[in-house]
Amino acid sequence: MALWTWLRGLLGLKDKPVAAPPPPAPVIAAEPPPVLPAAAPVPASVQAPPDDSAAFQAGFDRRHAYWAAVGQVEDDVLTHLISPAFTGGPAWPSTRQAYRVVRRGHSLLLATDGLSDPFDHVQGGGNGYGMELFVETADIAAEFAGLPGDVSGLGRAWAFELLSHVAGTVASAGGIVAQLDRHGVLSMELPGFSQARSLPDQLPPGFVTEDDALGLLLGGPDPDFPPMIEDMPLSPVRMVPVVLLKAEELTALRQGGAEARRVLAERLAATTGHRSSLTRPAML
């Protein structure tokens, strides 16, 4: 019981994160992978950091209300028993690194929950990196998606592995809001696809390039809900979609740059939108 008490003091919010021993390390991104969740919930009420502590809880509550207007928010979050910040992983604004689960009809939405937390031991630093990331898809297998109230399988789903690696890369860069403001839509590559843990088994052919990379769009197309939380306690927060690309599309982006990104985002907006689909054709 003393362990749970210690964890409640360390982590600090009202959700019940789900955690498990770390899996074998994938090599799809440079940063260490997260400890993925399992079925048994670990009680945790996070101790808010000093300085902007009131804004910490207020921001958490505001993000919850935002997602509740989008879909059915699960009570449990996906998180780490020990924050990667303590083990050499990418640092988020606070030691809390969690992921929300939102059910929307036939699709599931996974979102980071903590990139916009206030910075630890900083006053007046705004809402962290000023952004959160999310992936929405209808193509997570039932064995991982589970039923409402059960998020234990989602830590083994391709969408969670993808999102957690993008989150690590974005956190290592100190956020990407300035780049999004400048360029509109960004692209990203995740190398070493074949050595990832869940992606090779769950993604069909057509997504990995000949040089073993996976392509993504960040920041577009715009979602079918408000893309900003304007009334966060310290500063506005942008909600950034992460969209999985076909291999042909990534090849086209490598050759065409900014204009190719713009055209691809427009074509996706007219078809599947911000949702990642494993069954759509390439938009070329």
Protein Blocks (a to p, Z undefined) as FASTA:
>chain_A
ZZmmmmmmmnopabdcdddddddddfkbfbdcdddddfbdcdddddddehjlmmmmmmmm
mmmmmmmmmmccdfbdcddfbafklnopacdfblbdcdddddehjbccdddehjlgcceh
iahkajhjopacddddfkbcfklnopghiaklmmmgfklmmmmmmmmmmmmnnpaklmmm
mnopacdddehklmmmklmmmpcghiacfkopacddehiacdfbdfbdfkbfkbccdddd
dddddfklmmmmmmnmmmlmmmmmmmmmmmnmmadcfkbccdZZ
